[in-house]
Amino acid sequence: VQLQASGGGSVLVGDSLRLSCPASGRISVGWFRQASGKEREFVAGIGWRDGNLHYSESVRGRFTISRDSVKNTIDLQMNNLKPEDTGVYSCAIRYGGTISRRNDQYQAWGQGTLVTVSS
């Protein structure tokens, strides 16, 4: 399974970016990020079975996760970016019907894409 996330870049505070993760089928997908010197943290996820969307409190209202059935991707639309959103963003697959916020609940990880937000 190749999960190369794409769409990262260097932007200014308040800008937007859209990340994509090639994933389709009966899988749940989570987006995680890791800032320099910090642990990887859950950002957003979409469950296959329940279709529920999950967000961390730090991104709720600014980020939107969605499933694109035409492109077969799971996208993360990031608006109103802040410097604290800087990090390497990775997507991960969970062969279960629901999302988990725990890293160890995911079976496949892809290479991340770097997002840098400057003021």
C-alpha angles and dihedrals in degrees: 000000000000114000105175107167116213141184103067124136147136116291141160128254110285095024126122136233133183119213124197133202120191102233136131142157133047097341137111117230131204131191117215133178136202124200121202110283094005136099122261112267136197115254108170142337144187122212121220099210101039098025089221120155120223130194138179114244091245093063103029110125093019104057127054126193119202142167118237107203093187097053093031092230139127107226132199115204109200118194133177092019120203132200089253089063089069114120147089110298119208134178124218137192127229118192092215135090097247139048125257126197090211120099093217092061092070123088103196133034132187135207112278134235123231121241118190121185118190131189 
